[in-house]
Amino acid sequence: MGRYLLRRLLQLVPVFIGTTFLIYWLVWSVPGDPFAGKCGDRGCPPNYRAMMTEKYNLDESIWVQYASYMKNLLQGDFGITFGGREISDIIATSYPNTLKLAVVALAIEAVIGLGAGILTGLRRNGFLDNLVLVSTLFLIALPVFVIGFVLQWLLGVKWGIINPTVSNEMRFSELIVPGFVLGSASMAYIARVARTSIAENRRADYVRTAIAKGLPMRRVVGVHLLRNSLIPVVTLLGTDLGALMGGAIVTEGIFGINGIGRQVLRSIVTKESATVVGIVVVLVLVYLIMNLVVDLLYAALDPRIRYE
């Protein structure tokens, strides 16, 4: 396991360099004046242009710019915006809010999606099975912004059950509905994947053998069937954390959450390239770490998998 972990960590290095360079190149190679609109209608003064050009090596090739950026990044310096604010401060302020929202959405996915998948996988072709299939198809077909606006209007405006927007305290009770909205599509996919996986493994030889030995059905399902059926579900849940944080732009905009998604959208609109790159680099790290965690969980779930 130790050798495998070391090998996987070394494999993350070229993946991280490749993805971050691609992001850096796509963001900073956009044609046009990078200082357009940064200082109002009059344009930026020459001394400001010279300072920012030297800061981001804008007069050098993209390779030199990227090398300088990575050097600073390894020292914890994400750079500064054209307005002079530290990008690390922006990330430190908004990232915890998006992380809270993503964790709540992930928990809702796991509890509701996995629960529905287990029940329907064990009892196929019944009323509950058909209800889950129809409802999950409904959630997959509806865009996230439609679900968000409908729930916000019904629960927040018309019935007054929740606040239409999330407060700055980001209480757990306020994040349940936004978390459901953010994770609605993934929850539907998890329910369907879990249902299919359990239904297939239920016919496997090891399950039949466990039943023939006279083991209680609760033990057969909990120890043998569920453990092996969770592998595709863990894959979805693990990789979904990064996807939820990166795809929270719509949900954060609807419920007024000051998170990573809103910061990315604001930075794109104002052409703050350094902020976009810094935030996306953090999301790339989350993706890579979660993929590594998922791979390690495979061995814990399936004893047939061994890493050397």
N, C-alpha and C positions, 0 to 999 in steps of 0.2 A: 504493500500500500504506500509506503514511504517513497519508493522509487517512482511509482506511478504519479503520486502527487507532485513530486519534483519535476517530472517530465511534463505534466500538464501545466505547471506554473511557467516553465520555460517556453512552452508552446503559446502561452498567452502574450508573451512579449512581442513577437512579430505580428500577431493579430492586432494588438493594441496600437502598435506603430503604424500598421497599414491603414486601419480604420480612422485613426486620428489624423493621419496625413491626408486621406481622402476628404475628410470633413473640412480640414483646414484649407485645402486647395479649392474645394467647391465654394466655401464661404468667402475667402479672400480674393479669389480670382474673378469675382463678379465685375464686369466692365463698368466704367464710370468713375466719377470722382468720389473717393471714400469719405471726403469731408463735406460733401454736398448736404446742406441743410443742418449741419452741426452747430453753426454759429448764427442762425437766423438768416434773414434775407441779404445781409451785407457780405456774407462769406467770412471764412476764418482768417485771422491775421497771419502773416507769414511766420512769426515766431511760434505760434501754436501749431501750424502745419509742420514746421521743422522739428518741433519737439515730438509730436506724435509719429512722424515719419521715422525719426531715430528710435523711438520706443519700440515700434513694430517692424523696423527694418523694411519699410515699404519701398525703399529705393533699391532693394536687393532682390535677388531671384527668390522664387517660392521655396526653394530648398534651404536657402540661408534663413529665410523667415521662419520656416518650420523648425529648423535646428535650434534657432534662438528661442522659439516659443517652448520647445520641449525642455531645453536647459532651464528656463525659468520655471516651467511646470514642475520639474523634479525637485525644485527648491520650495515648492508651495506657492509660487507666484502665478496666478491666473491672468495677470495683467490688470489694466484699468480701462474704464470706458472712456469715450471721448469727452464725457462730462467730468472726468477726474475721479469717479468712484471706483473703489476696489471691487473687482469682479468676485473675489473670494467672499466679500461681505454680502454681495447679492445672493450668491449660492448658499451661504450660511443662514441667510434670513429666509429664503424661499424653499430650500430643499427639505427641511424638516416638515413643512406643511404638506408638501407633495408626498413625502414618505409616509406620513400619518394616513393620508387619504388612500394611498396605494395599499398599505397594510390592511386597512379596514376593508377595502374592496377585495383584497386577496382572501381575507378571512370569510367574507360573505360568499365568495366563489367556492371556497373549500367546504364550508358548512352546508350551504344550500345545494350547490352543484353536485358535490360528492354524495350528499344524502339522497338527493333525488335519483342520482345514477345507481346507487346501491339498491334502493327500493325497487326501481323499475327493472334493474338487471336480474333481481331475484324473482320478480313477479311480472313476467312479460305478457303482453297482449291483454292486459286488464284495463280497467278504467283509469287507474293512476298512471299506467304506462302511456296510454294515449293522451292523457292530460299533459304529462310532462313533455311528450314529443311535440304536441301542438304549441304549448307555451314557450318551449325553447326555440322552436322555429320562429315564433312571433318575436322573441327578443333578438334573434339573429337578424331578422329582416328589418327591424326598426333601427334607424340611425340613433346614435347616442344622444344627439342634441334634441331629438323628438322626445325620447323617454325623459330626458332631463327637464325640458320645458313643461311637459305634461304633469310630471310628479311635482314640480315646483309650483305650478298653478293650482293643482288640486289640493295638495297637502299643505302648501304654504300660504297661498292667497285665498282660495275659496273656503277651505275647512279650517285653516289656522292651526293645524297640528304641529307644524314645524316652522322655523324661521325661513323665509324665502332665501336668505343669504346666510353664509356661515360667518360667525363673529371672529374677531382676532384671537380669541382664546382657543379656538379650534377644539371645542369639547367633543368627546366621543359621541354623545347623543346627536350632535349636529352633523357628524360625518356619516351617519348610517345611510341616509338617503343619497347623498353624493357618492358614497362608496358603492351603493347598489347600482346607481346609474353608470359609474365608471366601469364596474365589473360585470355588467349585465350580459354582454355578448360572450365574454369568456366563461361566465357561469353556465351559460347555455351549452357551450362547447364541452365544458368539463362534464356536465350531466350526461351528454350524449356519449362521450368517450368512455366514461365510467360504466354506463349502461352496457355498451357493446363489449367492453373488456370483461366485465363480470359475467355476461351471458356466454361469452366464448369459453372462459376458464371454468365455468360451471360444468361443462361437458368434458373437461380434461380428466386424464386417468388418475392423477393424484387426488382429485376431489372425489372421484368414485371410490378410490381405495379408502380414503378417510371415512366416507359414509359407510362402506362395507365393514370397516373395523368397529362400527358402532359408536363413533365419536359423536358428541352432541352437535347439533346443527350450528349452534352459536360458535363453537370452537372451529368447526369446519369453515364457516364463513369468515370469522375474525382472524384466524391464524393462517389458514391455507389459501382460501379463495381471495380474500380481500388483499392480502399482502402481495400476491403476485399480480393482481389486477391494478394495483396502484401505480405501476411503473409509467404507463403513458400519462396518467393524471399528474404525477409528480413532475414529469417533463413540462406539461402545460403550465402548472402552477409556478415552477421555478423560473422559467423564461418569461412568464407573464408579469413578474414584478417590474422588470425594466420597461416592458411594453406599457404597463399601466402608468408609470411615471412619465414616460415620453408622450403618451397619448392623452394626458389629462388636460390638454389645452381647453377643450370644449367644456368639460365638466367644471373646471376651475372658473372659466368665464361665466357660466350660468349661475353658479352659486357664490361668486365673488370671493374665491379663495386665492390668496396671494401666494402662488406656488411656482414651481419651475415652468409649468406650461404657460402661464401668463407672462412670465419673464421672457421666455423664448419668443412668444408672439410679439411682445412689446419691442424686443430687440430687433426682430425681423422688420417690423414696421419702421423703426427709427434707424435701421441699418447699423446697429451696434454689433459688428461682426465678431469682435473679441468676446462679447458676452455669449453669443450663440455658440461659439467654439468651446468656451469654457464649460457651459452647461452640458453640451452634448458629450464632451469628454467624460464628465462625471457619469452620465447615463451609459456610456460605453463600458466604463469600469463595472457598473452594476450588472450589466448584461454578462460580462465575462466571468465575474465572480459567481453569479447565480448559475451559470452553465456548469462551472466547476463543482459547485455544491450538489447540483442535480446528478452529475456523474457519480459522485461519491455516495449519494443516497441509493443508487441502483444496487450496490453491493449489500447494503443493509436490508433492502426489501427482497431481493432475490438471492438466495444462498448459492445459486449456480453461477453467479457472476463473481469473479475474483480478479483483482487487479494486481499485477506484478511489475 
